[in-house]
Amino acid sequence: MDKTKLVKLAFAPRPHGIKGEVELKLLNPDVEESILEAGMKVWLFPSDQRSGVSSSGEERVIERLSFGNKVIAYFQGVRDRTELEGLLPFEIFLDRESFPEAPEDEVYLVDLVDMEVFSPEDEKLGVLESFSDNGMQYLFEVRLVSGERITLPYVEAFFPKIDLEKKKITMVLPEYTE
């Protein structure tokens, strides 16, 4: 599977219990917003050289999933803790096409990556390269046309408009003082 067409949703660092369950660390900490569910096909990729997951990825089905103090998953075909430990640590990805449609006034941040960024005066400023979450808000990393990178919080003051149809983000550059 081409990993570039997938979206990373979680990291599996350690087993949970003895029956092959695994603790998941979701990239989106809001478990109520998670799109993972039992019966879903996901892709596993190794997160380091210790993992027994193939470097080209392995498709697996989530048999059971529970959300509580920890997110615990059980994958079809994983019989026990020993078998699971041979796979760990790994990352969980989902094909972007498997995501439910976003509500009309919302977007998936992954859809914004590689979109061109313009000033309110329609001057090209750069390209949105990536995003992250600092626990308080999302951060957008923009590669400016000068080659410089700038990271700004995804708030209306800096990003007043996103046009998905035109694949265009409007950004207000902050003023710097020495």
Rosetta blueprint (number, residue, H / E / L):
1 M L
2 D L
3 K H
4 T H
5 K H
6 L E
7 V E
8 K E
9 L E
10 A E
11 F E
12 A E
13 P E
14 R E
15 P E
16 H E
17 G L
18 I L
19 K L
20 G L
21 E E
22 V E
23 E E
24 L E
25 K E
26 L E
27 L L
28 N L
29 P L
30 D L
31 V H
32 E H
33 E H
34 S L
35 I L
36 L L
37 E L
38 A L
39 G L
40 M L
41 K E
42 V E
43 W E
44 L E
45 F E
46 P E
47 S L
48 D L
49 Q L
50 R L
51 S L
52 G L
53 V L
54 S L
55 S L
56 S L
57 G L
58 E E
59 E E
60 R E
61 V E
62 I E
63 E E
64 R E
65 L E
66 S E
67 F E
68 G L
69 N L
70 K L
71 V E
72 I E
73 A E
74 Y E
75 F E
76 Q L
77 G L
78 V L
79 R L
80 D L
81 R H
82 T H
83 E H
84 L H
85 E H
86 G H
87 L H
88 L L
89 P L
90 F E
91 E E
92 I E
93 F E
94 L E
95 D E
96 R H
97 E H
98 S H
99 F L
100 P L
101 E L
102 A L
103 P L
104 E L
105 D L
106 E L
107 V L
108 Y L
109 L H
110 V H
111 D H
112 L H
113 V L
114 D L
115 M L
116 E E
117 V E
118 F E
119 S L
120 P L
121 E L
122 D L
123 E L
124 K E
125 L E
126 G E
127 V E
128 L E
129 E E
130 S E
131 F E
132 S E
133 D E
134 N L
135 G L
136 M L
137 Q L
138 Y E
139 L E
140 F E
141 E E
142 V E
143 R E
144 L E
145 V L
146 S L
147 G L
148 E L
149 R E
150 I E
151 T E
152 L E
153 P E
154 Y L
155 V L
156 E L
157 A L
158 F L
159 F L
160 P L
161 K E
162 I E
163 D E
164 L L
165 E L
166 K L
167 K L
168 K E
169 I E
170 T E
171 M L
172 V L
173 L L
174 P L
175 E L
176 Y L
177 T L
178 E L
